């Protein structure tokens, strides 16, 4: 990002906190390189821990022996201080941030459940705070530099892993990358740690499946797999029950949907190979598609029972949900509920 000479507000948010944190670090690093090598004009604050007066003062203060200043405020939407929230709203609405300052609002978990309860005299009742937080969030979402980080689907996590491995001076096979992602439940923090260990372990040699298996055990999500099988077989009642179970254990709608899309894309690829030659084995298909043999074998029974046309029809409905949710035509969670629970 290029910083020009006018006041700037950057709002970084979204449930994928691994990537949002990485983006925040990148912005701070770029600012230091371009404007503040000594770090005198980069201020880091947490809205749930700092005094409200300090936050407002830092946002309004001029740079120290430099043309620009960056103030990072974390978790402002978790604040319980009515005066802080109200004053920030007024400052943003009236463009009262000094043009020399770049204010970055990084937002983690908006529930605030992990934050300490406010005991300050300015703490108000929940409805009053919620109204102010909603107004402030609306303002921040309108900012030009509004960056939202939503969970990646499985294929994109694999792509990220492959590129990140190269960035760190290593290389990884497609099969190894897929195994890592599938058996870490797409946990970006865990993947980041495992990748560092694997790159250090293999030096500049390619990371292959056998290497990955030394660092992480195979984990197959039978619940998710059974849900996909129930959808294909037309058992809407069972599919919906399994979907609710995924939500109950804390899986996010976006992640569940990404898994569904990935699974059906895999079924299409496997069925296409099977249609070319019904003599092809699951192991041969695994090698062709560069996926783990166990994954291919587990899906092999499904693709033998259902024609390619049916799988394509279901996959097209998933793509339609993706388009509608991304263009504001419907809520992804509700659309997925309806899709999964509809008998076929």
N, C-alpha and C positions, 0 to 999 in steps of 0.2 A: 504494500500500500504506500502511495506517495503522499506525504504530508505537505499541504500548502499553508499559506499564512492566513488562516481564518479559524475561528473557534470550531472545534470538531467534537462530536459525541459519537462514540462507538458502543454499540450494544451487542454483546456476545452472550448467547443463550442457547438452550436446547438440551434435550435429555442425554445426548452423547457428550458427556463431560470430558472424556478423554480427548476428543478432537477439539472441543472448545477451549480446553486448557492449553493444548498445543498451539492453537491459533493465538491465544493471549500471549504466550511466551514469545511467539514469533513477532507480534506487534511491538512488544517491549524491546526485544532485541534489535529490531529495525530502527526503532526510535533512538536507542542508545548509540548505535553505529552512526546514524545520520546527524543527531542533534546533541547527544549527551553521553560521550564516552565514559566519563567519570561516574555517571549515575546520580548526580546531584539533583536532577530535576525529574526523577521518576519516583512517585509516591504510591505506596501500596497500602490500601485501607480495607477493612472489613466492616460493613455497615452494622453488623450484629455485635461488634466488639468495641468499636471506637465511639467516643463521645460525638454526638451529632454536630456540635459546634466545630470540632476539628475537621470533620468531613466538609462542611460548608466553607470553612476557612481555606482549606487546601484547594478546593475547586476554584475559589476566587482569588488566590494568591498569584502574584507575578513570578516568572522564572527567576532563578538565581544565576546571574552572569551567563545567561543563554537566551536565545530568542524564543525557545519553545519549552513547554512543560507538559509532562504526562501524569495524570492522576488516575489510578486504577481503583475503583470502588467495587468490592465484591459483595454479592448478595443483598443489594439494596432493596429488592422486593421481599426480603425477609425482615426488614426493619419494622419495629413496632412503635417507632417514634413519630407521632403525628406532625410535630413541628418540622422535623427533618424532611419527611415526605412532602409536606405542603410547600416548604420553601424550595425544594428541588423542582417541584412542578412549576412554581412561579418563575424560577430562574430559567428553566428551559423554555417555557411559553414566551417569556419576554427577552429571550436571547441575551441573557446577562452573564454568560460565561465569557471571560476575557478571551480575545481572539488569539492570544498567545498559548492558550491551554487546549490540550487534548484530554478529554475525560472519557475513560473507558469503564463501562459498567459490565462486569462479568457476573452472570447469574447462574448459580448451581441449582440445587433443589429448591423449588419455590414453596414447598409445603412448610418449611421452617421447623419440621419436627425434630431435626437434629441440632437446631440452634437453641441456645439458652433463652429461657423466657425473660422478657424485658421487665425490669423492676423500676425503671425510670419514671419520674413523675409525669412525663409526657405520654406514657403508654395509654392508649385508649381501648375502648371495647372492640371486639372483633369486627363487627359490621363497619365501623368508622374506618378502621385500618384497611379493611378489604377494599373499600371504596377508593381510598387514596392510592393504594397499591395498583388497583385496576387502572386508574387515571394515569399514573406514572408509567405503567407498562405500555399503555396505548400511545403515549407520547414517544417513548423509546422505540417502539416498533415502527414509527413513522420516520425515524432518522435514516438518512441516506446510508450510513454505515451500520446497518442492522444485519448481523450474521447469526443465522439459526443453524444449529447442528443437530440433525435428527439421526437416529440409529441407521447405519448402513445395512443393506441386505447382504446376504451371505456372499454372493458373487463379488460385490464391491469390497467387502472385507478381505476376500482372497486377493483381489487386485491390489488393495492397499498394502497387504502383507508382502506381496512380491516386490512392489516398488520400494517399500521401506527397507526390505532386506538389501536391495541394491544400494540404497542410500547409505546403509551402514557398512558397505564394503563386502557384502556377502552375496550369495545367490541361493535360491530355493526351488526345488522342483514343484510343479503344479500339484502333484499327488501329496507331497509333504505339506504344502500350504493348505490344501483342502482338509487334510487330516487335522491340522492344528486348529483351524477355524471350527470344524464340526465338533471337535472334542473339547473346546474351551467355551462352548455356548456363545461364541462371538464376543466374549469379554475382551474389550480392547486393552484394558489395563493388564490383564493376564497375558494377552498376546504380545504386548510390548515387552514385558519382562522375559517371556519365553524366547522371543526372537533375539534379544540381547544375549541370552545364555547360549543359544544355538550358534549365533555368528561367532562368538568367542570360542566355542567348542570346535567348530569346523574351520576356523580361520578363513581362508579364501576358497576353500573347497565347497562344492555344492551341498546344500542341506537336503538329504533325501529322507524317505519315509522311515527307514530304520533308525535314523538319528532322532527324529521327532518322537518316536515311540519310546526312546530312553528318557524323555523329559515329561511326557504326558501320557496317561493311560487312555485307552479307547473308551469312549462314553457314547452310547447310543440312546437317543431320546425316544423311547418306545411310545410315549404318550403322543408326541408330535407325529410320528410315523403312522400310528394307528388312526390319528385324526385324518391324515391325508387319505389313507385307505378307506376310511368311512365315507369321505367326500366322494371318492371315485365310485364306490359301490352304491352310492345313493342313500346311505343310511344317515339321514340328516339328524335324527334324534341323537345317535351316538356321537356324530361329529361335533354337534353343538355342546354335548356334555364334556367332551374332551377339550374343546376350545375353552370352556369355562374353567376347566381344571388348570389349563395353562395360565389363564388370567389370575386364578386364585393363588398360584405359587409366585406371582409377581412378574410374569412375562409381559412386556409392553405390546400393545396392538401392532405397532410398526414392526417389531421383531417377529411376532407370530406371522404377520402377513408376508414378511420377507422370506420366512422359512417355507411358507406355502408356495410362493412363487418359485423359489429355488427347487423345491421338491417336484413340482409339476413340470418345470423346465427339464429336470433330470429324467422324469418319466417319458417325456416326449423324445428326448435324445435316445434313451434306451429302446423305446418302442420302434423308433425309426431304424435303428440298427437291426432289431429283430425282424422287421418287415423286409429288410434287404435279404436276410438269410435267417430262417428259423433254426438253423444249426449252430448259430453263434452262441457261445456260452457267456455266462455273467462275467467270468474272469477275463475273457477276450474283450467284452464290452468295457470293463473297468480299465483295461490297458488303452483301448481306443480313446475313451473319454478322459483318461488320466484322473480317475477317481479311485477311492479305496475299494478293494475287492468286496469287503463286507457290505459297503453301502450299495454296490451294484447287486450283490446277491440278495439283499433284503428287499430291494425294489423289483427284482426280476419276476417274482411271483405275481405282482400286480400287473406288470405290462403284458404278461402272457394272457391275462383274463380280459383286458379291455382294449378295444381297437384304437388306432391312432386318431381317428375322427372324434371319438369321445374325449380323449385327453386334450386334443386341440380346442374343443368346444369349452371345456372347463378352464383351460389356460387363457382363452380369450376373455372369459368372464373376469378372471383375476386381473388382467390388463385393463379392463374397463373400470374396475374398482380403483386401480392405481391412478388412472387418468382423472376420474371423478374426484378422488380425495385430494389430488394435487392441484386441481383447478377450482376447488371450493364448491363442487357440486354435491358433496356429501361427506359425512364423517366416516373415516376409514374403519373405525371400530364397529359402527352400526352396519355399514355395508358388508363387512366381513362376517358379522353375526348372521345377517340375512343369507349371505352366500353359503356359509357352512351349514346352516340349519335347513336349507331348502332341499327336499328330497329330489333325486334324479332318476 
